[in-house]
Amino acid sequence: MATVNFSVPEDVKQAFNDTFNGQNKSAIIADLMREAVERARQRQRRNEAIDHILALRSQTEPVSAEDLRAARELGRR
């Protein structure tokens, strides 16, 4: 296991200690770090997906509202 040292504001430390009193704080911190890593990875995947959609969108021709309505009607038949 690796050891990591962090500096946090005293009020955060106290709130953490109060909230997780009697629990394995190292395990809690490890879980929080895993969650933070996953959130960052999800954010990166979302950004890449948005960039991909925008790139595809820039390569397509605009469609008029009339054409959209006609396609909807055709799809409902």
C-alpha positions as CSV (number, residue, x, y, z in Angstrom):
1,M,0.0,0.0,0.0
2,A,1.1,3.5,-0.8
3,T,1.0,6.4,1.7
4,V,-0.3,9.7,0.6
5,N,-0.3,12.9,2.6
6,F,-2.7,15.8,2.0
7,S,-3.2,19.1,3.6
8,V,-6.9,20.0,4.1
9,P,-8.6,22.9,5.9
10,E,-9.1,22.2,9.6
11,D,-12.9,22.4,9.4
12,V,-12.9,19.7,6.6
13,K,-10.7,17.5,8.7
14,Q,-12.9,17.9,11.7
15,A,-16.1,17.3,9.8
16,F,-14.6,14.2,8.2
17,N,-13.5,12.8,11.6
18,D,-16.8,13.5,13.1
19,T,-18.8,12.0,10.2
20,F,-16.6,8.8,9.9
21,N,-15.8,8.3,13.6
22,G,-14.9,4.7,14.3
23,Q,-14.6,3.8,10.7
24,N,-11.6,2.9,8.6
25,K,-10.7,6.3,7.3
26,S,-8.0,5.0,5.0
27,A,-10.6,2.8,3.2
28,I,-13.0,5.7,3.0
29,I,-10.4,8.0,1.5
30,A,-9.4,5.3,-1.0
31,D,-13.1,4.9,-2.0
32,L,-13.4,8.7,-2.4
33,M,-10.3,8.8,-4.5
34,R,-11.7,5.9,-6.8
35,E,-14.9,7.8,-7.2
36,A,-13.0,11.0,-8.1
37,V,-11.0,9.2,-10.7
38,E,-14.1,7.6,-12.2
39,R,-15.9,11.0,-12.3
40,A,-12.9,12.6,-14.1
41,R,-12.8,9.7,-16.6
42,Q,-16.6,10.0,-17.2
43,R,-16.2,13.8,-17.7
44,Q,-13.4,13.1,-20.2
45,R,-15.5,10.5,-22.1
46,R,-18.4,13.0,-22.2
47,N,-16.2,15.7,-23.6
48,E,-14.8,13.4,-26.2
49,A,-18.3,12.3,-27.2
50,I,-19.5,15.9,-27.5
51,D,-16.4,16.8,-29.6
52,H,-17.2,13.8,-31.8
53,I,-20.9,14.8,-32.2
54,L,-19.9,18.4,-33.0
55,A,-17.4,17.2,-35.6
56,L,-20.1,15.0,-37.2
57,R,-22.6,17.8,-37.1
58,S,-20.2,20.2,-38.9
59,Q,-20.0,17.7,-41.8
60,T,-23.8,17.4,-42.3
61,E,-26.1,19.6,-44.3
62,P,-28.8,21.5,-42.5
63,V,-32.3,20.2,-42.8
64,S,-35.3,22.5,-43.0
65,A,-38.1,22.4,-40.6
66,E,-40.4,21.4,-43.5
67,D,-38.2,18.4,-44.3
68,L,-38.2,17.4,-40.6
69,R,-41.9,17.6,-40.4
70,A,-42.3,15.5,-43.6
71,A,-39.8,12.9,-42.2
72,R,-41.8,12.7,-39.0
73,E,-45.0,12.2,-40.8
74,L,-43.5,9.5,-43.0
75,G,-42.2,7.7,-39.9
76,R,-45.6,7.7,-38.3
77,R,-47.2,5.8,-41.1
